[in-house]
């Protein structure tokens, strides 16, 4: 059975979104709950990428007890960053996004009373993470600013997969001709030596992730995410340490479903509903 990753965990009534000044953004949105209602995000109802399980598992891959500054590169409407801030009380999170609509929705969600518990530890930054260094630095992406970076980059290369005819959705799903290189280059620039990078990507793109990490990050843990115990992985989580020389480890992996139908495992339920961490051993520094 195919795993449906773009799952909604709770929803308030749909409606047009407004800015802080009361002006309509022109985007019809939904108000969606994650982590059992501990987190709410505002996201477009249609026509653009919608956040789901990928963002939740990306945040869950940060080890329990993580502290410091977490930078979410390509944050979209902020789902992964929100989940990280909610789960980890000792982190401050910066959401970095170039899409003005997504960033506006993230800022609006930070005003929601449901997010009050962590909103004061989350900030937003408009920047192109694929731009050259001088442009990034001017926008606020400073060298060594992050203790940890997380990213859920576009999964597909434009020359290998057909893009959506919807431009906004295509931009969220498609890498340009440079692939992941500029994403990893930016992560290398902003993460302190000894800091961590966590990525979620499609499983068949493992080599596309490992290549740009070479010489920049070590202590790489590859965590397969499988829809069922007997199934091949459809996603991978990569955890790596900036400047480490320690070897790569292939971790046992994580299974989402059990039994017949679409029943989630107890571990999956704990992550999605209770805000639990992934629970797999990690290497912080080496």
C-alpha positions, 0 to 999 in steps of 0.5 A: 500500500502506498503511503500518503505523506501529505496528511492533515492532522486536524483542521479548523474551518477554511477561509481567506487569510489576512495580513496583520494589517487586515488586508487579504493575502488573496490566498484561501487557507486552511488552519491545520493542527499538528502534534495533536493540536500543539501546533497550528499552521496556516497554509494554502488550501490549493495550488501550492505545496501543503505540509504533512508527515515529512515536516513532522518527521524532520522535526522529530529527528532532532535529538531530545535535549537539542538546544541552541539556534535551529535554522529551518532552510526553505521553511515554507509555512513553518511546519517543521520549525514550529514542531521543533520549537514546540517539542524542544523548549531550549531551541530558538528557531529561524524560518528561512523562506523566499516565498513571500506568501508562505512567509506571510502565512508563517508570520500569521500563524505565530500570532495564533493563540494555539502557538503561544507556547513557542511563538516567542522563540520563532522568527522569520527571515526572507532570503534566497538560500540558493543565492551566492554568499554575499547576497545571503549574508546581506539578507541575514544568513550569516556565517556560523549563525546556527547550532543546527540546520534542518531542511526539507528541500524540493525532491525532484530535479527539473531534468528528470521529473515533470513539474506541476503546471502550477508555478508555485507548486513546481517551485516547492517540489523541483530543484534547479539544475544545481541540485542540492549543492547550493542548499548544502553549501548554505548549510555549511556556511551557517552551521557552526563547526560541530553543529548538525544538519538534518535533511529529509529526502526521497529514498532513491535520492540518497546519493544526491544528498551524500555527494554535496555533504562530502568534505563538509559534514561527517558523522552521517546517519542515514535513517530509512523511513519505510511505510511498512516493515517489509517495504522498501524505504520511500523517504530517508532522514540524514543527520550529519555533523559539520566538520566531523570525520567520523564514518557514515552509519546506516541506522535501523530505520523507522516503520510507519504502518502496521497491520492491515489498512493505514494504521500507524505504529505506536511509535509513529502515533507518539511522534505525530500526536504527542510530539515525541522524538524519533528515538534513535541514537544520534551522534552530536559531535565527533 
